[in-house]
Amino acid sequence: MASILFLEPYDTGSHAAWMRGYQRHSAHHVEILSLPGQWWQWRMQGGAVTLARLFIESALAPDLIIASDMLDLTTFLALTRAKTARTPTAIYFHENQLSYPPGPRQKHDLKLGFINYASALAADAVFFNSAYHRWAFLDELPRLLKHYPDYNELHTVGLIRDKSRVLPLGLDLRRLDAYGPKPAADEPIILWNHRWEYDKNPVAFLNALDRLNEQRLAFKVILAGENPRQKAEEFEQARERLGPRLIHFGYAEDYAAYARLLWRATIAVSCAYQDFFGVSMCEAIYCGCLPIMPRRLNYPDLVPTEYHDLCLYNEGEVEAALRRALGAHAPPALREHVARFDWSLMAPIYDTIFAEIMSD
């Protein structure tokens, strides 16, 4: 049994769930060295220094190191070379700072994108959580390098491409079974289960709900998901407009409450600008929701090809897609399609791939 160390400067949310899910299901011995998930820009720049100190002070001697995309791997390796010079390393991209859409008053921070680039260059293996994500990163990388005046090292894009591969997220989907099955619903129940932030594009969703509301169609609404802002005005205004249609509003207080909301809903919607994998949609699909998603990002991979027209919409068509969904049901094949991401199936794949890296 090999020893694998995960390095995570931003230990929260999907990053935390992924590491610990693999830790529970792996045949290898998995340890985690991490920092609290806050001040993400500082974590990307300074987290490697702190994690390097903690690693040097520890008795850890892993056979493989897996860093998240939030780690400046080059700095970590430079500061720990006495212990890590012969240790293979891999980086796992949950997201990246090259193609992640900036906020309304933000610009891409080139130094953070460069950290992603240099870390991928330094790692022995590079993993992306979806084929879309791998393409988006490699497509954007030459433009990042061309920002600089000379010695752009464009040939390194090919080096990273050659050692990169897709390794989908493992998810604890079977854990949701304890809270099912789906109860009978008198009318469709539309679910939003994403962060209440710009990159998830809630305004497009809430505007579509308004138009359906004005048409006096039969439906209820669940507005779940984390709100990292002090006040989400668009959601507060929607709360007033939706009135008795609203079944739930705000962050679910615990996992059980969240799971029951997933099972209760019949339609799950995304309007996201950014979703490199789509965890929340996978969870909803697994619980029998009919997904309504943009025909872009990684969403086409989350449903079988024959159901693309049922589940995917083109730009500006979310209202029409929702209206169609009100009279439809989720085919069982959708749940079967995302069930492949359960850790019971993914952990052995991870174990085999990581063992290959350690044997090279």
VOFISE-961365 format. One record per atom (N, C-alpha, C): x, y, z; residue in one letter. Coordinates in steps of 0.05 Angstrom, whole numbers, plus 5000, padded with zeros to 4 digits. Example, Ala and Ser with C-alpha at 12.3 -4.5 7.8 and 13.67 -1.06 7.14 Angstrom:
BEGIN
526448865156A 524649105156A 526449345156A 525749555142S 527349795143S 525850015157S 
This chain:
BEGIN
501749765000M 500050005000M 501850255000M 501450424981A 503050664978A 501950894996A 503651085001S 502851325017S 502651564998S 500251694998I 499651914981I 499052154998I 500252384992L 499752635007L 498352834989L 496052934999F 494753154985F 495453424998F 496153614981L 496853884990L 494554074981L 493254205000E 491054374993E 491054635010E 491754854997P 491755115012P 488955225017P 486955105004Y 484255215005Y 482254995012Y 482354905037D 480954665046D 478054725053D 476354735032T 473554775036T 471954685011T 469354675014G 467654614991G 468354364976G 468254374949S 468754144932S 471554034935S 473454214940H 476254124943H 476453944967H 475254024990A 475353865014A 473853595010A 471453614998A 469853364994A 471353164976A 472653264956W 474153094937W 476452944951W 478053094966M 480352974979M 479452764999M 477552835016R 476752655037R 475052415027R 473652465004G 472252244992G 474252034982G 476352124969Y 478351934960Y 479751804983Y 480351955004Q 481651855028Q 480051615040Q 477351645040R 475751435051R 475551185034R 475751225008H 475250994989H 477750874977H 480051004980S 482450904967S 483650664981S 484950494965A 486450264976A 489250354986A 490050604978H 492550714987H 492150855014H 494450915027H 494351075052H 494451365044H 492351515049V 492151795040V 492251985064V 494052175063E 494252385083E 493752655070E 492952845087I 492253115077I 493753325093I 495053505079L 496253745092L 494953985080L 493554145096S 491854355084S 491754605102S 490654815091L 490155065105L 487155135102L 486155295120P 483255365119P 482555505092P 480155455083G 479255555057G 478255845059G 480056035060Q 479356315061Q 481556485047Q 480856725039W 482856905026W 484356755003W 482756674983W 483856494963W 486256604948W 486256864942Q 488456974927Q 491056954943Q 490857014969W 493156994986W 494056694989W 492156514990R 492856234992R 494456144967R 493656244944M 495156164919M 497956274920M 498356504931Q 501056624931Q 502756544955Q 501556524978G 503156475002G 502756205015G 500656055007G 500055805020G 502355605017G 503755614995A 505955414991A 508155445011A 508655695020V 510755745040V 509955615067V 507555655075T 506555535100T 506455235098T 505355125077L 505154835074L 507954715072L 509854855060A 512654755059A 513754735088A 513254935104R 514254925132R 512954695147R 510354675144L 508954455159L 509954185149L 510554155124F 511453905113F 514253835124F 516054035124I 518753995134I 518753915164I 516854045179E 516653985207E 515353715213E 514053595194S 512653345198S 514453105193S 513352875199A 514752625194A 513752495168A 512152645152L 511052545128L 513152475107L 512852235095A 514752145074A 513152005052A 511552155037P 509752035017P 511151924993P 509851724981D 510851614955D 509851784932D 507851944936L 506752114915L 505452364928L 505852594917I 504652844926I 502652934905I 500152994913I 498153104896I 497453384905I 498053584889A 497453854895A 494853944881A 493354124894S 491054244881S 491954484865S 490254574847D 490954804830D 491255064846D 490455064872M 490755294889M 493555314900M 495255114895L 497955114907L 500055214886L 501855374895D 504255444879D 506255224883D 506055014866L 507654774870L 510554834867L 511355014849T 514255074845T 515455174871T 514055354885T 515155464910T 515355244931T 513255074933F 513254864952F 515654674947F 516054594923L 518254414917L 520954544922L 521254794916A 523754934921A 524454944950A 522454974967L 522854994996L 523054725010L 522354514996T 522454245009T 524254054993T 526054154977R 527553974959R 529153764974R 529953824999A 531453625014A 529753375019A 527053405020K 525353175025K 523753085000K 523553254980T 521753194958T 523153154931T 525853164931A 527353164905A 526752904890A 526152684903R 525652434889R 522752344890R 521052524900T 518252454902T 516652544878T 515252364865P 513552454842P 511252634851P 510552814834T 508453004841T 506453024818T 503953074826A 501853124806A 500253364815A 498953504796I 497153724803I 494453664792I 492353714808Y 489653664800Y 488153934798Y 487153984774F 485754234768F 482754204772F 481754314795H 478854344799H 477854584782H 479454794782E 478955034765E 481755144758E 481755364743N 484355484736N 483955784734N 486055934736Q 485956224736Q 486456344709Q 486656184689L 486956284661L 484256324648L 482556124650S 479956144636S 477556184655S 478056214681Y 475956274700Y 474856554694Y 472256594691P 471256864683P 471557064706P 472757294701P 473057494722P 470357624729P 470257734753G 467857874762G 467358134747G 465058264753P 464358504738P 466458724739P 467858754761R 469858964764R 472658844767R 473058614755Q 475658484757Q 476958434730Q 479458384730K 480958294707K 482458044714K 483157894694H 484757654700H 487457734713H 488157614735D 490657664749D 492757484736D 494557604720L 496457444706L 498257284724L 498957394747K 500857254765K 499556994776K 496957004780L 495556754790L 495456554767L 494856644743G 494956464720G 497656344716G 499756504720F 502456414717F 503156204738F 502056224762I 502456024783I 501355754773I 498955764761N 497855514750N 499655394728N 500655574711Y 502355484689Y 504955354699Y 506355504717A 508855404727A 508555144743A 506355124758S 505854884774S 505354644756S 503854684734A 503354474715A 505954394702A 507654584696L 510254524683L 512054364702L 511954424727A 513654294747A 512754014754A 510153964753A 509053704761A 509753484742A 509853244752D 510353004735D 507852924720D 505552984731A 503052914718A 501053134724A 499353194704V 497353404707V 494553284701V 492753324720F 490053224717F 487953444716F 485953414699F 483753594697F 481153444703F 479253574716N 476853434724N 474853394701N 475353504678S 473653454654S 475253504629S 474353384607A 475553434581A 475253724573A 472953844579Y 472554124574Y 474654294588Y 475154234613H 477054384629H 479854364617H 480654124610R 483354094598R 483554254573R 481554244556W 481554404531W 481754704537W 480154794556A 479955084562A 482655184572A 483955034589F 486555114600F 488755124578F 488954904563L 490954894543L 490455094520L 487955154515D 487255354494D 488055634503D 487755694529E 488355964539E 491256004545E 492755784550L 495555814559L 497355964539L 497155924513P 498856074495P 498356374497P 495856454501R 495156744503R 496456854529R 496456704550L 497756794575L 500756844569L 502056654557L 504956684553L 505656904533L 503856964514K 504357174495K 504057454506K 502957464531H 502857724544H 505557834551H 507557664553Y 510257744562Y 511957814538Y 513957994542P 515358114520P 517257934504P 518457734517D 520257554503D 520557284518D 522057104506Y 522356834518Y 519756724528Y 517856714510N 515156624517N 514956324523N 516956174514E 516955884520E 514455744511E 513455814488L 510955694479L 511055394475L 513455284471H 513654994468H 512854844493H 512854984516T 512054854541T 509154784542T 507454914526V 504654844524V 504454544516V 506054464496G 506054194487G 507053994509G 508954084524L 509953914546L 507753864567L 506254074573I 504054034592I 501853864580I 501253914555R 499153754542R 499853454543R 502353394537D 503253114535D 503052964562D 503353114584K 503252974610K 500553024624K 498653134610S 496053184622S 493952984613S 491952934630R 489752754624R 487352834640R 485052724632V 482552774646V 482152564667V 481552654691L 480852474713L 478452594727L 476052504720P 473552624731P 473552614761P 472052794772L 471652804801L 470252544810L 471052454834G 469552244848G 467552384866G 465152284868L 463052404885L 461752194903L 460852284926D 459452104945D 456552094938D 455852004914L 453052004905L 451351794920L 452451574926R 450951364939R 450051444968R 451451634979R 450651745005R 447951875004R 447151964980L 444552094977L 442251894978L 442851644973D 440651444972D 439151424998D 440451485020A 439151465046A 436851665050A 436751865032Y 434752075036Y 432552065014Y 432651864996G 430651824976G 428651624985G 426851544967P 426551624939P 425051894936P 424651974911K 423352224906K 420352204913K 419352384929P 416452374936P 414852474912P 412352404911A 410552504890A 410152804894A 410052944871A 409653244872A 407153314856A 405553494868D 403153574854D 403753754831D 405953894832E 406854074810E 409854074809E 411054154786P 413954154784P 415254334805P 417554244814I 419154394834I 421854454822I 422454714817I 424854804804I 427054864825I 429354744821L 431554764841L 433854934830L 434855124847W 437355254843W 439155174867W 441455034862N 443154944883N 446055014878N 446455264871H 449155364865H 449855604883H 452455674883R 453255914898R 451756154887R 451156344904W 449756584896W 451756794888W 453256734866E 455356914856E 455156954826E 456557154816Y 456357244788Y 456957014769Y 458956844775D 459856644756D 457756424752D 455756404770K 453556214767K 451256344753K 451356604747N 449456754731N 446556724742N 446056784768P 443356754778P 441356944766P 442257174756V 440457364745V 438857254721V 440257104704A 438856984681A 436756784690A 437356634711F 435456434722F 433056574734F 433556784751L 431456914765L 429657074745L 430857184724N 429157314704N 427357124690N 428356884684A 426656674671A 424356594690A 424956564716L 422856504735L 420756724735L 421656974734D 419657194734D 417757164710D 418757094687R 417057084664R 415156844666R 416156624677L 414356394681L 412256464702L 413056614722N 411156704743N 408956874731N 409757054713E 407857234701E 405857084683E 406656854673Q 404856694656Q 403056514673Q 403456524699R 401756384719R 401756084714R 404155984707L 404555694704L 404755564731L 404155304733A 404255164758A 407155074764A 408355164785F 410955074794F 411655194821F 413455054835K 414555154860K 417555184856K 418855314876V 421755384873V 423255324899V 425655214895I 427555184917I 429955344910I 430655544926L 433055704922L 435055634944L 436755444938A 438755354957A 441555454948A 443655364961G 446355444953G 447555634973G 450155654973E 451655824991E 451656114982E 451256295000N 451356584995N 453856695008N 456056744993P 458456855005P 458457155008P 456357284998R 456157575000R 454557655025R 455057905033Q 453558005056Q 450558015050Q 449958105026K 447158125017K 446958054988K 445257874981A 444757804953A 442057924945A 442158174935E 439658324931E 437858194910E 439058074889E 437357954868E 435757724880E 436857574899F 435457354911F 433257454930F 433957664945E 432057784964E 429557894949E 430058014926Q 427858124910Q 426257894898Q 427557684890A 426157454879A 424457324901A 425457324925R 423957204948R 421157344950R 421157604948E 418657754950E 416857694926E 417957684902R 416357634878R 415157354878R 416657164886L 415756884884L 413756814906L 413956944929G 411956904950G 411356614957G 408856534954P 408156254962P 409256034944P 410356114922R 411655904905R 414255794918R 415355944936L 417955884947L 417755674970L 419055444966I 419055234985I 421355265005I 423655344994H 426055375011H 427655615001H 428955755020F 430555985012F 433055985030F 435455975017G 437956005032G 439455735034G 441755755047Y 443555535050Y 442355315067Y 442455065058A 441354845074A 443054815099A 441754775122E 443254775147E 445154545151E 444654315138D 446454095140D 446153915115D 447753705114Y 447653535090Y 444953395087Y 443753305109A 441253165107A 439053355095A 439053605104A 437153795094A 437553845064A 440053865056Y 440753905028Y 439853665011Y 440453425021A 439753185006A 436753165002A 435153235023R 432253225021R 431253425000R 432553654998L 431753854978L 432253744950L 434453604946L 435053494920L 432953284912L 432253114931W 430252914925W 427453034920W 426853254934R 424253374931R 423853504904R 426053624893A 425853774868A 425353594845A 424253694823T 423853544799T 425453654775T 426253904776I 427754034755I 430154184768I 432554154758A 434854294768A 435954464745A 436654714751V 437454904731V 440255014736V 441755054715S 444255204716S 444255404693S 445355644698C 445755844678C 448655934678C 450455774689A 453155854697A 454855954673A 456456154679Y 458656234661Y 460956044664Y 461255934688Q 463555764695Q 462655514710Q 463355284700D 462955034715D 464854834701D 467154784713F 469054614701F 468354314703F 466554254721F 465553984723F 462453984726F 461354074748G 458454084751G 457453904774G 458753934797V 458053754820V 455153784828V 454154034831S 451454064841S 449453954821S 449953974795M 448153864776M 448253554776M 450553444780C 450753154782C 449153044805C 449353184828E 447853104852E 444853114846E 443953334834A 441053364828A 440153144808A 441753094787I 441052894768I 440852614781I 442752554799Y 442752304813Y 440152264829Y 439152494839C 436652484856C 434152504839C 434352464813G 432052444796G 431052704784G 432552924786C 431753174774C 432353174744C 430653304729L 431153354701L 432953604699L 435353574688P 437253804687P 436653984664P 436754244668I 436554444647I 439054604649I 440854574628M 443554684630M 444354804603M 446254994604P 447255114578P 448654894561P 448454934535R 449754744517R 452754824513R 454154834535R 456954904535R 458254814561R 460754904566L 462354824589L 462454524590L 462254394613N 462454104615N 459653984615N 457554144613Y 454854034616Y 454053824595Y 454853844570P 454153624551P 455153354560P 457253344575D 458353084584D 456752964607D 454953124619L 453453024642L 450952884635L 450152884610V 447752744601V 448452584575V 447152354571P 447652204546P 446852374522P 448252324500T 447852484475T 444952494466T 443552274469E 440752264460E 438852444476E 439752544499Y 438152724515Y 439053014515Y 440953074497H 442053344496H 439853554490H 438153494471D 436053684464D 433953724487D 433553514502L 431753534525L 432953704548L 435553674552C 436753784577C 438454034572C 439354084547L 441254304542L 439854524526L 440454774532Y 439354994517Y 441555174507Y 440955324486N 442755514474N 442555784488N 444355954483E 444456214497E 441756364493E 440756464515G 438256624514G 435756454514G 435956194517E 433556014515E 432755884541E 433755984563V 433255854588V 430255854595V 428856074589E 425956084595E 424455864579E 425055844553A 423655654537A 424355364546A 426855324553A 427655054563A 426154984589A 425955184607L 424555134632L 421555074627L 420355224608R 417555184603R 417054904592R 418854804575R 418554534565R 418954334588R 420754394606A 421354204627A 419054174647A 417354374649L 415154364668L 413254124661L 413254044636G 411553824629G 413053564623G 415553544632A 417153314626A 418153174651A 419252934648H 420352784670H 423252704664H 424752644684A 427552564680A 427752274673A 428752204650P 429051914643P 431051784663P 430651534670P 432451394688P 435351384678P 435751394652A 438451384640A 440151614649A 438851844657L 440452074666L 441852004692L 440451894711R 441651814736R 443851604732R 443351414715E 445351204709E 447851334698E 447551544682H 449851664669H 451651804689H 450651934709V 452352074729V 453251884751V 451851654754A 452651464775A 455451364771A 456551394747R 459351304742R 461351464758R 460551694768F 462451864783F 462551794813F 460951594822D 460951524850D 463651404857D 464551464882W 467251384890W 467551074889W 465450924892S 465650634890S 466850544863S 466350704843L 467450654816L 469950814810L 470051054820M 472351234813M 474851174830M 474551094855A 476951054872A 478850844860A 477850614851P 479750424839P 481150534814P 479850704799I 481150834776I 483351014785I 482751184805Y 484851354817Y 487151194827Y 486550974842D 488750814853D 490550714832D 489450614810T 491050504788T 492750724775T 491550954769I 493051164756I 495251274774I 494751314800F 496751414818F 499051204822F 498350954822A 500350744824A 502250754799A 501150814776E 502750834752E 504751054754E 503951284765I 505751504768I 508051434787I 507351294809M 509451224829M 511351014818M 510550854798S 512250644787S 514050744764S 513450984754D 515051084731D 517951154740D 
